[in-house]
Amino acid sequence: MVIDPISDLIIQIKNANDARKASIVIPHSKFREGVAKLLEKAGYVKSVTIKGKKITKSLEIELFYNEDKTPRINGVERVSKLSRRIYAKAKNIRTFYNGFGNIILSTPKGILTDKDAKREKVGGEVLFKIW
């Protein structure tokens, strides 16, 4: 049983990236799927596919590497945890890692990166930072 599915997802992706795996398979949920699709759109993973039927659904995430075979994801940091939720208003969202990293937020308009949230002028729960 996984207590924090987002932490589990990002750490599994980071560890598989460090181990130079081609892909990982994790249990499916709509929230995990939304985060994985956003990471695909942001260029951190190559592709996200849904495998299986209703009860045994899983997500297969194909990892992305640079041309020199270095991992695309250098680090992740969970910001909002189960014990302490962190929220940010749209005007308080700052760029992270001089624009080379992303902050992932859960907003009323869905799961967005910091740049998209500022463009949409919407705040929300700060899930994690990735660079």
C-alpha positions as CSV (number, residue, x, y, z in Angstrom):
1,M,0.0,0.0,0.0
2,V,1.4,3.4,-1.0
3,I,0.6,6.2,1.3
4,D,1.8,9.1,-0.9
5,P,1.3,8.2,-4.6
6,I,2.9,11.4,-6.0
7,S,6.1,11.0,-4.0
8,D,6.2,7.3,-5.0
9,L,5.7,8.3,-8.7
10,I,8.4,10.9,-8.8
11,I,11.0,8.9,-6.9
12,Q,10.4,5.8,-9.0
13,I,10.9,7.9,-12.1
14,K,14.1,9.5,-10.7
15,N,15.5,6.2,-9.5
16,A,14.8,4.4,-12.8
17,N,16.4,7.4,-14.6
18,D,19.5,7.1,-12.5
19,A,19.7,3.4,-13.1
20,R,19.4,4.0,-16.9
21,K,16.2,2.0,-17.3
22,A,14.2,2.3,-20.5
23,S,10.8,2.4,-18.9
24,I,8.9,1.7,-15.7
25,V,5.4,0.3,-15.0
26,I,3.4,1.7,-12.0
27,P,-0.2,1.2,-10.9
28,H,-2.7,3.5,-12.6
29,S,-4.8,6.4,-11.1
30,K,-6.2,9.4,-12.8
31,F,-4.0,11.7,-10.7
32,R,-0.8,9.8,-11.5
33,E,-1.8,9.8,-15.1
34,G,-2.3,13.5,-15.1
35,V,1.2,14.1,-13.5
36,A,2.8,11.7,-15.9
37,K,1.2,13.3,-19.0
38,L,2.4,16.7,-17.7
39,L,5.9,15.4,-17.3
40,E,5.7,14.1,-20.9
41,K,4.5,17.5,-22.1
42,A,7.3,19.2,-20.2
43,G,9.9,16.9,-21.8
44,Y,11.0,14.9,-18.7
45,V,9.6,11.6,-19.9
46,K,9.3,10.3,-23.5
47,S,5.9,8.7,-23.5
48,V,3.1,7.6,-21.2
49,T,0.8,4.7,-22.1
50,I,-2.0,3.0,-20.2
51,K,-1.9,-0.8,-20.2
52,G,-4.5,-3.4,-19.0
53,K,-8.2,-3.4,-18.3
54,K,-10.3,-1.7,-15.6
55,I,-9.0,-3.4,-12.4
56,T,-5.5,-4.2,-13.5
57,K,-4.7,-0.9,-15.2
58,S,-1.1,0.3,-15.1
59,L,0.9,3.2,-16.5
60,E,4.0,2.5,-18.6
61,I,6.3,5.5,-18.6
62,E,9.2,5.5,-21.1
63,L,12.1,7.6,-19.8
64,F,13.9,10.3,-21.7
65,Y,17.7,10.8,-21.9
66,N,19.8,13.5,-23.4
67,E,22.0,12.9,-26.5
68,D,25.0,12.1,-24.3
69,K,23.0,9.4,-22.4
70,T,22.7,11.5,-19.2
71,P,19.3,11.4,-17.5
72,R,16.9,14.3,-18.3
73,I,15.8,14.4,-14.6
74,N,18.6,15.6,-12.3
75,G,16.6,16.0,-9.2
76,V,13.1,16.1,-7.7
77,E,11.9,17.5,-4.4
78,R,8.4,17.0,-2.9
79,V,7.1,20.3,-1.6
80,S,3.6,19.7,-0.3
81,K,3.5,16.6,1.9
82,L,0.7,14.7,3.6
83,S,1.6,16.3,6.9
84,R,1.9,19.9,5.5
85,R,0.2,21.2,2.4
86,I,1.8,24.2,0.7
87,Y,-0.4,26.5,-1.5
88,A,0.7,29.3,-3.8
89,K,-1.2,32.2,-5.3
90,A,-0.7,32.9,-9.0
91,K,1.2,36.2,-8.3
92,N,3.5,34.4,-5.7
93,I,4.7,31.7,-8.2
94,R,8.4,32.3,-9.0
95,T,10.6,30.7,-11.6
96,F,12.6,27.8,-10.3
97,Y,16.3,27.0,-11.0
98,N,16.6,30.0,-13.3
99,G,13.9,28.7,-15.6
100,F,15.6,25.3,-16.1
101,G,13.4,23.6,-13.6
102,N,9.7,23.4,-13.1
103,I,7.3,23.6,-10.2
104,I,4.3,21.3,-10.6
105,L,1.0,22.6,-9.2
106,S,-2.4,21.0,-8.7
107,T,-4.9,23.8,-9.7
108,P,-8.6,24.1,-10.3
109,K,-7.7,24.0,-14.0
110,G,-5.8,20.7,-13.6
111,I,-2.2,19.8,-13.0
112,L,0.0,22.6,-14.4
113,T,3.6,23.7,-14.5
114,D,4.6,27.0,-12.9
115,K,4.7,28.8,-16.3
116,D,1.3,27.5,-17.3
117,A,-0.2,28.5,-14.0
118,K,1.1,32.0,-14.2
119,R,-0.2,32.3,-17.8
120,E,-3.6,31.0,-16.7
121,K,-3.5,33.3,-13.6
122,V,-4.4,30.5,-11.3
123,G,-2.7,29.2,-8.1
124,G,-3.0,25.9,-6.2
125,E,-1.2,23.2,-4.2
126,V,2.6,23.1,-4.9
127,L,3.2,19.3,-5.5
128,F,6.9,19.1,-6.3
129,K,9.9,20.7,-8.0
130,I,11.8,18.9,-10.8
131,W,15.0,19.9,-12.6
